[in-house]
């Protein structure tokens, strides 16, 4: 069980780092909240060596996404035409 906690915690830490990089580029506050959720749940799971913090962090991240905290994709009509 410990190896699964380490593997999924590593994935969550990677997701947190990627979202912090995206936050740095876009300054969208929702990305920071989701990154913090993923990172905190990964660190808590490693500290407690339990899987439930990963599950709770995943659910909280999806709740934040459903609340509209994740930025949407860029639409082609928002960009000026390339000439």
Backbone atoms as SQL, in Angstrom:
CREATE TABLE atoms (id INTEGER PRIMARY KEY, chain TEXT, resi INTEGER, resn TEXT, atom TEXT, x REAL, y REAL, z REAL);
INSERT INTO atoms VALUES
  (1, 'A', 1, 'UNK', 'N', 0.816, -1.197, 0.000),
  (2, 'A', 1, 'UNK', 'CA', 0.000, 0.000, 0.000),
  (3, 'A', 1, 'UNK', 'C', 0.859, 1.261, 0.000),
  (4, 'A', 2, 'UNK', 'N', 2.000, 1.193, 0.646),
  (5, 'A', 2, 'UNK', 'CA', 2.862, 2.365, 0.733),
  (6, 'A', 2, 'UNK', 'C', 3.370, 2.774, -0.641),
  (7, 'A', 3, 'UNK', 'N', 3.670, 1.805, -1.498),
  (8, 'A', 3, 'UNK', 'CA', 4.182, 2.146, -2.825),
  (9, 'A', 3, 'UNK', 'C', 3.122, 2.873, -3.649),
  (10, 'A', 4, 'UNK', 'N', 1.847, 2.504, -3.472),
  (11, 'A', 4, 'UNK', 'CA', 0.776, 3.201, -4.180),
  (12, 'A', 4, 'UNK', 'C', 0.618, 4.637, -3.687),
  (13, 'A', 5, 'UNK', 'N', 0.779, 4.838, -2.396),
  (14, 'A', 5, 'UNK', 'CA', 0.710, 6.193, -1.846),
  (15, 'A', 5, 'UNK', 'C', 1.837, 7.038, -2.425),
  (16, 'A', 6, 'UNK', 'N', 3.036, 6.473, -2.513),
  (17, 'A', 6, 'UNK', 'CA', 4.156, 7.217, -3.090),
  (18, 'A', 6, 'UNK', 'C', 3.935, 7.521, -4.566),
  (19, 'A', 7, 'UNK', 'N', 3.422, 6.565, -5.310),
  (20, 'A', 7, 'UNK', 'CA', 3.211, 6.763, -6.750),
  (21, 'A', 7, 'UNK', 'C', 2.159, 7.843, -6.993),
  (22, 'A', 8, 'UNK', 'N', 1.006, 7.728, -6.335),
  (23, 'A', 8, 'UNK', 'CA', -0.046, 8.719, -6.548),
  (24, 'A', 8, 'UNK', 'C', 0.315, 10.078, -5.959),
  (25, 'A', 9, 'UNK', 'N', 1.073, 10.098, -4.890),
  (26, 'A', 9, 'UNK', 'CA', 1.535, 11.379, -4.347),
  (27, 'A', 9, 'UNK', 'C', 2.490, 12.058, -5.310),
  (28, 'A', 10, 'UNK', 'N', 3.335, 11.285, -5.965),
  (29, 'A', 10, 'UNK', 'CA', 4.237, 11.850, -6.959),
  (30, 'A', 10, 'UNK', 'C', 3.455, 12.436, -8.126),
  (31, 'A', 11, 'UNK', 'N', 2.420, 11.739, -8.554),
  (32, 'A', 11, 'UNK', 'CA', 1.577, 12.261, -9.641),
  (33, 'A', 11, 'UNK', 'C', 0.886, 13.555, -9.206),
  (34, 'A', 12, 'UNK', 'N', 0.386, 13.589, -7.985),
  (35, 'A', 12, 'UNK', 'CA', -0.289, 14.791, -7.500),
  (36, 'A', 12, 'UNK', 'C', 0.695, 15.954, -7.366),
  (37, 'A', 13, 'UNK', 'N', 1.916, 15.676, -6.917),
  (38, 'A', 13, 'UNK', 'CA', 2.914, 16.745, -6.812),
  (39, 'A', 13, 'UNK', 'C', 3.271, 17.263, -8.199),
  (40, 'A', 14, 'UNK', 'N', 3.375, 16.372, -9.182),
  (41, 'A', 14, 'UNK', 'CA', 3.628, 16.799, -10.557),
  (42, 'A', 14, 'UNK', 'C', 2.482, 17.672, -11.070),
  (43, 'A', 15, 'UNK', 'N', 1.240, 17.268, -10.807),
  (44, 'A', 15, 'UNK', 'CA', 0.091, 18.085, -11.211),
  (45, 'A', 15, 'UNK', 'C', 0.133, 19.456, -10.545),
  (46, 'A', 16, 'UNK', 'N', 0.491, 19.495, -9.285),
  (47, 'A', 16, 'UNK', 'CA', 0.578, 20.773, -8.574),
  (48, 'A', 16, 'UNK', 'C', 1.645, 21.666, -9.191),
  (49, 'A', 17, 'UNK', 'N', 2.788, 21.093, -9.543),
  (50, 'A', 17, 'UNK', 'CA', 3.854, 21.891, -10.151),
  (51, 'A', 17, 'UNK', 'C', 3.442, 22.424, -11.512),
  (52, 'A', 18, 'UNK', 'N', 2.775, 21.597, -12.308),
  (53, 'A', 18, 'UNK', 'CA', 2.320, 22.039, -13.630),
  (54, 'A', 18, 'UNK', 'C', 1.286, 23.145, -13.492),
  (55, 'A', 19, 'UNK', 'N', 0.379, 23.008, -12.538),
  (56, 'A', 19, 'UNK', 'CA', -0.639, 24.041, -12.358),
  (57, 'A', 19, 'UNK', 'C', -0.049, 25.326, -11.781),
  (58, 'A', 20, 'UNK', 'N', 0.979, 25.216, -10.956),
  (59, 'A', 20, 'UNK', 'CA', 1.651, 26.432, -10.484),
  (60, 'A', 20, 'UNK', 'C', 2.374, 27.134, -11.626),
  (61, 'A', 21, 'UNK', 'N', 2.937, 26.372, -12.548),
  (62, 'A', 21, 'UNK', 'CA', 3.554, 26.976, -13.728),
  (63, 'A', 21, 'UNK', 'C', 2.493, 27.675, -14.578),
  (64, 'A', 22, 'UNK', 'N', 1.337, 27.032, -14.752),
  (65, 'A', 22, 'UNK', 'CA', 0.247, 27.652, -15.514),
  (66, 'A', 22, 'UNK', 'C', -0.277, 28.897, -14.795),
  (67, 'A', 23, 'UNK', 'N', -0.333, 28.856, -13.469),
  (68, 'A', 23, 'UNK', 'CA', -0.743, 30.033, -12.703),
  (69, 'A', 23, 'UNK', 'C', 0.246, 31.168, -12.913),
  (70, 'A', 24, 'UNK', 'N', 1.530, 30.838, -12.936),
  (71, 'A', 24, 'UNK', 'CA', 2.557, 31.853, -13.160),
  (72, 'A', 24, 'UNK', 'C', 2.384, 32.519, -14.523),
  (73, 'A', 25, 'UNK', 'N', 1.948, 31.756, -15.514),
  (74, 'A', 25, 'UNK', 'CA', 1.774, 32.288, -16.869),
  (75, 'A', 25, 'UNK', 'C', 0.477, 33.076, -17.020),
  (76, 'A', 26, 'UNK', 'N', -0.619, 32.619, -16.381),
  (77, 'A', 26, 'UNK', 'CA', -1.923, 33.224, -16.628),
  (78, 'A', 26, 'UNK', 'C', -2.441, 34.088, -15.488),
  (79, 'A', 27, 'UNK', 'N', -1.944, 33.888, -14.284),
  (80, 'A', 27, 'UNK', 'CA', -2.409, 34.590, -13.079),
  (81, 'A', 27, 'UNK', 'C', -3.894, 34.342, -12.818),
  (82, 'A', 28, 'UNK', 'N', -4.367, 33.154, -13.140),
  (83, 'A', 28, 'UNK', 'CA', -5.758, 32.782, -12.844),
  (84, 'A', 28, 'UNK', 'C', -5.790, 32.200, -11.437),
  (85, 'A', 29, 'UNK', 'N', -6.540, 32.816, -10.505),
  (86, 'A', 29, 'UNK', 'CA', -6.496, 32.373, -9.105),
  (87, 'A', 29, 'UNK', 'C', -7.005, 30.952, -8.890),
  (88, 'A', 30, 'UNK', 'N', -7.871, 30.468, -9.747),
  (89, 'A', 30, 'UNK', 'CA', -8.372, 29.112, -9.600),
  (90, 'A', 30, 'UNK', 'C', -7.284, 28.071, -9.775),
  (91, 'A', 31, 'UNK', 'N', -6.330, 28.352, -10.655),
  (92, 'A', 31, 'UNK', 'CA', -5.218, 27.411, -10.840),
  (93, 'A', 31, 'UNK', 'C', -4.376, 27.299, -9.578),
  (94, 'A', 32, 'UNK', 'N', -4.208, 28.411, -8.884),
  (95, 'A', 32, 'UNK', 'CA', -3.454, 28.360, -7.632),
  (96, 'A', 32, 'UNK', 'C', -4.177, 27.520, -6.589),
  (97, 'A', 33, 'UNK', 'N', -5.496, 27.684, -6.491),
  (98, 'A', 33, 'UNK', 'CA', -6.266, 26.915, -5.519),
  (99, 'A', 33, 'UNK', 'C', -6.231, 25.414, -5.827),
  (100, 'A', 34, 'UNK', 'N', -6.363, 25.061, -7.097),
  (101, 'A', 34, 'UNK', 'CA', -6.324, 23.648, -7.466),
  (102, 'A', 34, 'UNK', 'C', -4.930, 23.080, -7.232),
  (103, 'A', 35, 'UNK', 'N', -3.887, 23.843, -7.573),
  (104, 'A', 35, 'UNK', 'CA', -2.519, 23.386, -7.337),
  (105, 'A', 35, 'UNK', 'C', -2.257, 23.191, -5.845),
  (106, 'A', 36, 'UNK', 'N', -2.736, 24.125, -5.041),
  (107, 'A', 36, 'UNK', 'CA', -2.565, 23.994, -3.597),
  (108, 'A', 36, 'UNK', 'C', -3.290, 22.760, -3.079),
  (109, 'A', 37, 'UNK', 'N', -4.480, 22.481, -3.611),
  (110, 'A', 37, 'UNK', 'CA', -5.244, 21.314, -3.190),
  (111, 'A', 37, 'UNK', 'C', -4.498, 20.028, -3.515),
  (112, 'A', 38, 'UNK', 'N', -3.996, 19.918, -4.746),
  (113, 'A', 38, 'UNK', 'CA', -3.238, 18.727, -5.130),
  (114, 'A', 38, 'UNK', 'C', -1.965, 18.578, -4.290),
  (115, 'A', 39, 'UNK', 'N', -1.220, 19.662, -4.131),
  (116, 'A', 39, 'UNK', 'CA', 0.023, 19.590, -3.381),
  (117, 'A', 39, 'UNK', 'C', -0.174, 19.268, -1.910),
  (118, 'A', 40, 'UNK', 'N', -1.162, 19.910, -1.292),
  (119, 'A', 40, 'UNK', 'CA', -1.415, 19.664, 0.126),
  (120, 'A', 40, 'UNK', 'C', -1.883, 18.238, 0.365),
  (121, 'A', 41, 'UNK', 'N', -2.710, 17.719, -0.521),
  (122, 'A', 41, 'UNK', 'CA', -3.172, 16.344, -0.321),
  (123, 'A', 41, 'UNK', 'C', -2.029, 15.348, -0.520),
  (124, 'A', 42, 'UNK', 'N', -1.121, 15.627, -1.450),
  (125, 'A', 42, 'UNK', 'CA', 0.018, 14.731, -1.653),
  (126, 'A', 42, 'UNK', 'C', 0.948, 14.738, -0.443),
  (127, 'A', 43, 'UNK', 'N', 1.242, 15.918, 0.064),
  (128, 'A', 43, 'UNK', 'CA', 2.126, 16.008, 1.230),
  (129, 'A', 43, 'UNK', 'C', 1.481, 15.352, 2.453),
  (130, 'A', 44, 'UNK', 'N', 0.190, 15.571, 2.635),
  (131, 'A', 44, 'UNK', 'CA', -0.505, 14.954, 3.762),
  (132, 'A', 44, 'UNK', 'C', -0.532, 13.435, 3.638),
  (133, 'A', 45, 'UNK', 'N', -0.718, 12.935, 2.416),
  (134, 'A', 45, 'UNK', 'CA', -0.731, 11.486, 2.213),
  (135, 'A', 45, 'UNK', 'C', 0.632, 10.879, 2.526),
  (136, 'A', 46, 'UNK', 'N', 1.704, 11.574, 2.149),
  (137, 'A', 46, 'UNK', 'CA', 3.044, 11.053, 2.446),
  (138, 'A', 46, 'UNK', 'C', 3.328, 11.122, 3.944),
  (139, 'A', 47, 'UNK', 'N', 2.887, 12.197, 4.587),
  (140, 'A', 47, 'UNK', 'CA', 3.132, 12.323, 6.022),
  (141, 'A', 47, 'UNK', 'C', 2.369, 11.271, 6.822),
  (142, 'A', 48, 'UNK', 'N', 1.121, 11.016, 6.456),
  (143, 'A', 48, 'UNK', 'CA', 0.298, 10.061, 7.198),
  (144, 'A', 48, 'UNK', 'C', 0.430, 8.628, 6.683),
  (145, 'A', 49, 'UNK', 'N', 0.974, 8.486, 5.470),
  (146, 'A', 49, 'UNK', 'CA', 1.086, 7.199, 4.782),
  (147, 'A', 49, 'UNK', 'C', -0.285, 6.518, 4.683),
  (148, 'A', 50, 'UNK', 'N', -1.257, 7.325, 4.319),
  (149, 'A', 50, 'UNK', 'CA', -2.632, 6.869, 4.106),
  (150, 'A', 50, 'UNK', 'C', -3.082, 7.337, 2.730),
  (151, 'A', 51, 'UNK', 'N', -4.056, 6.661, 2.150),
  (152, 'A', 51, 'UNK', 'CA', -4.535, 7.021, 0.822),
  (153, 'A', 51, 'UNK', 'C', -5.704, 7.997, 0.855),
  (154, 'A', 52, 'UNK', 'N', -6.377, 8.143, 1.978),
  (155, 'A', 52, 'UNK', 'CA', -7.566, 8.988, 2.002),
  (156, 'A', 52, 'UNK', 'C', -7.289, 10.457, 1.704),
  (157, 'A', 53, 'UNK', 'N', -6.125, 11.030, 2.064),
  (158, 'A', 53, 'UNK', 'CA', -5.910, 12.435, 1.680),
  (159, 'A', 53, 'UNK', 'C', -5.857, 12.626, 0.161),
  (160, 'A', 54, 'UNK', 'N', -5.384, 11.623, -0.564),
  (161, 'A', 54, 'UNK', 'CA', -5.356, 11.725, -2.020),
  (162, 'A', 54, 'UNK', 'C', -6.772, 11.738, -2.583),
  (163, 'A', 55, 'UNK', 'N', -7.612, 10.900, -2.056),
  (164, 'A', 55, 'UNK', 'CA', -8.998, 10.858, -2.509),
  (165, 'A', 55, 'UNK', 'C', -9.718, 12.159, -2.175),
  (166, 'A', 56, 'UNK', 'N', -9.528, 12.660, -0.978),
  (167, 'A', 56, 'UNK', 'CA', -10.165, 13.916, -0.578),
  (168, 'A', 56, 'UNK', 'C', -9.642, 15.071, -1.430),
  (169, 'A', 57, 'UNK', 'N', -8.346, 15.106, -1.685),
  (170, 'A', 57, 'UNK', 'CA', -7.779, 16.156, -2.524),
  (171, 'A', 57, 'UNK', 'C', -8.306, 16.103, -3.946),
  (172, 'A', 58, 'UNK', 'N', -8.458, 14.895, -4.489),
  (173, 'A', 58, 'UNK', 'CA', -9.006, 14.748, -5.839),
  (174, 'A', 58, 'UNK', 'C', -10.447, 15.249, -5.900),
  (175, 'A', 59, 'UNK', 'N', -11.245, 14.904, -4.880),
  (176, 'A', 59, 'UNK', 'CA', -12.636, 15.354, -4.844),
  (177, 'A', 59, 'UNK', 'C', -12.703, 16.872, -4.703),
  (178, 'A', 60, 'UNK', 'N', -11.874, 17.456, -3.840),
  (179, 'A', 60, 'UNK', 'CA', -11.870, 18.911, -3.677),
  (180, 'A', 60, 'UNK', 'C', -11.430, 19.613, -4.959),
  (181, 'A', 61, 'UNK', 'N', -10.444, 19.048, -5.661),
  (182, 'A', 61, 'UNK', 'CA', -10.002, 19.648, -6.914),
  (183, 'A', 61, 'UNK', 'C', -11.123, 19.618, -7.955),
  (184, 'A', 62, 'UNK', 'N', -11.865, 18.529, -8.011),
  (185, 'A', 62, 'UNK', 'CA', -12.982, 18.464, -8.960),
  (186, 'A', 62, 'UNK', 'C', -14.108, 19.396, -8.551),
  (187, 'A', 63, 'UNK', 'N', -14.319, 19.580, -7.264),
  (188, 'A', 63, 'UNK', 'CA', -15.336, 20.543, -6.820),
  (189, 'A', 63, 'UNK', 'C', -14.928, 21.949, -7.254),
  (190, 'A', 64, 'UNK', 'N', -13.648, 22.274, -7.116),
  (191, 'A', 64, 'UNK', 'CA', -13.180, 23.584, -7.575),
  (192, 'A', 64, 'UNK', 'C', -13.352, 23.729, -9.082),
  (193, 'A', 65, 'UNK', 'N', -13.086, 22.669, -9.835),
  (194, 'A', 65, 'UNK', 'CA', -13.278, 22.732, -11.284),
  (195, 'A', 65, 'UNK', 'C', -14.732, 22.911, -11.640),
  (196, 'A', 66, 'UNK', 'N', -15.622, 22.215, -10.948),
  (197, 'A', 66, 'UNK', 'CA', -17.049, 22.350, -11.229),
  (198, 'A', 66, 'UNK', 'C', -17.568, 23.734, -10.847),
  (199, 'A', 67, 'UNK', 'N', -16.912, 24.386, -9.907),
  (200, 'A', 67, 'UNK', 'CA', -17.299, 25.737, -9.523),
  (201, 'A', 67, 'UNK', 'C', -16.780, 26.774, -10.513),
  (202, 'A', 68, 'UNK', 'N', -16.008, 26.350, -11.503),
  (203, 'A', 68, 'UNK', 'CA', -15.523, 27.273, -12.520),
  (204, 'A', 68, 'UNK', 'C', -14.172, 27.881, -12.217),
  (205, 'A', 69, 'UNK', 'N', -13.407, 27.267, -11.330),
  (206, 'A', 69, 'UNK', 'CA', -12.103, 27.818, -10.980),
  (207, 'A', 69, 'UNK', 'C', -11.013, 27.521, -12.001),
  (208, 'A', 70, 'UNK', 'N', -11.262, 26.591, -12.908),
  (209, 'A', 70, 'UNK', 'CA', -10.263, 26.271, -13.914),
  (210, 'A', 70, 'UNK', 'C', -10.548, 27.104, -15.163),
  (211, 'A', 71, 'UNK', 'N', -9.534, 27.742, -15.728),
  (212, 'A', 71, 'UNK', 'CA', -9.784, 28.562, -16.914),
  (213, 'A', 71, 'UNK', 'C', -10.168, 27.692, -18.107),
  (214, 'A', 72, 'UNK', 'N', -11.029, 28.229, -18.935),
  (215, 'A', 72, 'UNK', 'CA', -11.470, 27.502, -20.116),
  (216, 'A', 72, 'UNK', 'C', -10.429, 27.574, -21.220),
  (217, 'A', 73, 'UNK', 'N', -10.638, 26.821, -22.282),
  (218, 'A', 73, 'UNK', 'CA', -9.688, 26.857, -23.401),
  (219, 'A', 73, 'UNK', 'C', -9.789, 28.173, -24.168),
  (220, 'A', 74, 'UNK', 'N', -8.708, 28.532, -24.822),
  (221, 'A', 74, 'UNK', 'CA', -8.720, 29.726, -25.658),
  (222, 'A', 74, 'UNK', 'C', -9.578, 29.458, -26.885),
  (223, 'A', 75, 'UNK', 'N', -10.436, 30.387, -27.183),
  (224, 'A', 75, 'UNK', 'CA', -11.301, 30.233, -28.354),
  (225, 'A', 75, 'UNK', 'C', -10.663, 30.954, -29.537),
  (226, 'A', 76, 'UNK', 'N', -10.761, 30.375, -30.723),
  (227, 'A', 76, 'UNK', 'CA', -10.156, 31.022, -31.897),
  (228, 'A', 76, 'UNK', 'C', -10.770, 32.393, -32.197),
  (229, 'A', 77, 'UNK', 'N', -12.055, 32.597, -31.890),
  (230, 'A', 77, 'UNK', 'CA', -12.668, 33.900, -32.204),
  (231, 'A', 77, 'UNK', 'C', -12.193, 34.993, -31.258),
  (232, 'A', 78, 'UNK', 'N', -11.569, 34.625, -30.131),
  (233, 'A', 78, 'UNK', 'CA', -11.048, 35.629, -29.216),
  (234, 'A', 78, 'UNK', 'C', -9.723, 36.213, -29.696),
  (235, 'A', 79, 'UNK', 'N', -9.032, 35.478, -30.552),
  (236, 'A', 79, 'UNK', 'CA', -7.727, 35.917, -31.033),
  (237, 'A', 79, 'UNK', 'C', -7.885, 36.647, -32.357),
  (238, 'A', 80, 'UNK', 'N', -7.060, 37.659, -32.582),
  (239, 'A', 80, 'UNK', 'CA', -7.108, 38.333, -33.885),
  (240, 'A', 80, 'UNK', 'C', -6.573, 37.391, -34.974),
  (241, 'A', 81, 'UNK', 'N', -7.050, 37.541, -36.194),
  (242, 'A', 81, 'UNK', 'CA', -6.569, 36.651, -37.259),
  (243, 'A', 81, 'UNK', 'C', -5.094, 36.893, -37.552),
  (244, 'A', 82, 'UNK', 'N', -4.394, 35.812, -37.784),
  (245, 'A', 82, 'UNK', 'CA', -2.953, 35.879, -38.081),
  (246, 'A', 82, 'UNK', 'C', -2.784, 36.201, -39.558),
  (247, 'A', 83, 'UNK', 'N', -2.106, 37.325, -39.836),
  (248, 'A', 83, 'UNK', 'CA', -1.862, 37.696, -41.238),
  (249, 'A', 83, 'UNK', 'C', -0.425, 38.096, -41.420);
